[in-house]
């Protein structure tokens, strides 16, 4: 069975960085193909029917430019020489492209780059990436602009200990088995201890991750940004896993609506697990 990772690109530095990350990741997963896709906008003209011909010429020119950009990309990412990959261009918006490509190409994962030194706030709130994560029911790894691939040894899962379907965690479990990484299950609260309901859910995680190295950490901190980032730095976390709930990305960590205002400053890649 062939795995396929979709990598949207606009040929910017951060998207090229995401392609490098995806290529390195694909090298670790047997029988994995990259589908590198570029979305572009068609020119719009106004007037009578006679304007159709110039539009065709402009579109041909755009296609030639896109072809040249793909060729440049291959030179920029030598890692592609070691993996199987295909390129495709799509007339439309990024989300439309992803929605169109995923059903017919059996996409298992999406890898996207995001621009901005502010890190996770750009990862989750950036227009294109946010739209994809909201709209597509596929695990997505988002690579902050300054993050670079390194062996995934430590993975942190931020959990609110609310009931979930164990199948949500299957992509994460698969990734952990491939990378042979160590899982850190983190819950951040503003007071000591967890409720009996939360404790019951936490016990289920033991079954969810049976035979997978994992350990639990409870962090008391009124500021989720500070608590999580301190842990990421201290434990040298290579990938942060989040489970978006009803598109409120940070509710899974803190459980409060005001958590949406939190701004993270990190270079750590993030994987979202659709619930």
N, C-alpha and C positions, 0 to 999 in steps of 0.2 A: 504493500500500500504506500502510495506517495503522499507525503505531506506537502502542503502548499502555503507559503507565507506571502501575503500581499503587502507590498511596500509602495504606498503612494509617494510621488515625488514631484516637486516643482523645480528641481535642479538647483535649489539654494544650498548653501553650505550645510545647514542643519539637516536637510533632507538627504544630502549625500552622506552625512554622518550616520543617519538612520539606515541607509543602505549598507554601509560598512558593518554596522551592528548586526543587521539581519543576515548578511553573508557569513559573518563569523559564527552566529548562532546556528545557521543552516549547516555549517561544517560539523557541528556537534550532533546533528540529528540525521540519521541515515534516511536515504530516499526522500530528501527534501528539495523542493523546487521553489525558487523565488519568482513571483510575478510582480515586476516593477512597472507601475502604472502612472501615467501623467494625464491630468485633466486640464483641458484648455477651453477657452471661450471662443466661439465663432464670431467673426466680425458682423456687426449689424449695420445695415444701410437703409436709407429711407428714399422713396421715390417710386418711379415707374418700373415696369418689368424689365426694361432695358439694363438695369443695374445688376442683373444676375451674373453676367459674365465676369465683371471685375471681382465679385465676391469669390467666384471659383478660383481665380488666379491668386487672390490673397490667401485662400485656404490652402492651395498647393504650396505656396511659399511657407506657410506656417508648418505644414507637414515636413517640409525639407529641413526647417530650422529645428523641429523636434527631433528628427532623425540625427542631426548633428549633435544635439544636446545629449542624446542617448549614447552616441559614440564617445563624446567627451566624458560622460559618466563612467563608461567602462575603463577609460584610462585613469580616472581618478580613484577607482575602486578595484585595485588588482586582486582583491579577495574573491571577486566574481569569477576569476579563472579557475577557482577550486570548487565551484558549486554550479548546479544546473539553474538557469534562469531564463526568463522570457521578458520582453518589454511590450507594452501596449500603450496607445494613446487614446483618449476618450474626449469627445466634445461635450462638455457640460461641467457641472460642479463636482467637487471632490466627493461629497456624500452620494450623489447620483452615480458616480463612477463605481464607488465601493459597493453600493446596493446592486448595481448591474453585474459586476464581476463575481461577487461572492457565490451566488447560487450555481453558476455554471462551471466554476473552477474548483469547487470543493475546498474553499479556503479554511484552513485550520486556525490561522493566527494573522493578525495585522501588526505591522511595525511602522510607526510614524515618528517623524522628528518634529520638534517644536522649537520655535525661536524665542529667545528672551532669557536674560540672566536671572529672572525671578523664579525660574524653575517650575515647581509643581503647579503653581497658580496658572502659568502659561500652559502647562501640560493639560490641565483639566478644563480651563476656561477659554483657551484659544479657540477661535471660531471653527476651523476645519476639524481639528482633533476632537473638540467637544461634540461637534455634530456627528462625527463618526461613532464615538463612544455611545452617544445617546441613541443613535438610530440602528446600529448594527449589533446583532446578538452574537458577537465573536470576540474572544479574548484579544485585547489590543495592548501591545507594548509601546509605550511612548518614551522617546529618547530626548531628554533635555539637550539643548544646543551644545553644551560643553561636556556632555557625558561621552565616554568612549568605552568600547567593549572590553571587558575583562572577564575571566572565568567566573561563572556564577557559583559562588561557594556559600553565600549567606543570603537567604531570602526572608523578608519580613512580611507577614500577613497582618494588616491592621484589622481588627475585628471588634464589633460592638456586642458580640455574644447574643445577638438576636437570632431566632430560628432561621435556618437556611436549608435548602435542598442540598444534600451532600454532593450531587452531581455538579453543582456550581464549581466545586473545587477540583474536578477531574483534570482540567487543563494545567492547573498548578501542580498537581500530583505527578502528572506526566513529565512536566518540565523538571521537577525536582529529581525524578528518577533518572532522567537523561543527564542532568548536570551533576548528579550525586551531591547536591547541595544540602545545607542544613537549614531547617525551617524554624523561624522565630515567630510565634504567635503573640501579637501585642495587643493589649487593651489599655487605653488611656482613660483615666477618670479623674475627677476633681476631689475625690474623697477616698478614704481607705476602704478597701473591701469591695466585693461585688455582691449583687443580690442572689437569692437562692435560684431564681429563674435563670440568671446569667450563668451561675455555676452549673446548672443542669445542661445548658447549651455547651459550655466549655468542656464538659465531660464527653459530649458527643464528638468533639474534635479529636479526642483520643482515638475513637473508632474511625473517623474520617481519614486520619493519617496513620492508620495502623501499618506497621512495618516501614514507616518513613521517619527518619530522625527529626524530632521536633521538641521544642520546649516552650513553655508559657512564660510570659512576662506581663506583670501588671505595673503600670507607671502612673504614679499620682502626680498630676500636674494640671493646673487650671488652664494652662496655655498648651493646646495640642501641638502647635507648631514647634514650640521649644522642646516638649517632651519627646516627640517623634524624631525630630532632627538630632537631638542629643544621642538618642539610641542608635540611629542610623550611623552616626559618626563613630560612636564608641565601639559598636559591634561590627563596623566595616560592612554594612549591608550593601549588597550588589544589586538587588532588585526588590522594590516595594510592591506588594500586591494589595489591591483595593477591591471591594465588592460594592459597586454603586447600587444604591437603593432608590428607586423612583427618581433617578437622575440627580439626587442630592448627594454629591460625591463625598462630602465629609461627614454626613450623618452616620455613616458606618463606623466612624472613629469615635465621635463625641456624643452623637445622639441629640444634638441641639441645632435648631435652625440657624443660630448665629454662627455656627461653625463654617457656614458658607463664605464668611468674610475672611477666613484664615488665608494668609499668604505664606507659602513655603519657599524656602530658599535652599535648593538642593541640586546636586548633579546626579542624583540617583534615578535610573530608569524606573518606570512605573508600569505594572501590568494590571489592567482592569479586567475583572472576571464578571461577566454579565449574569445577573441573578434572574 
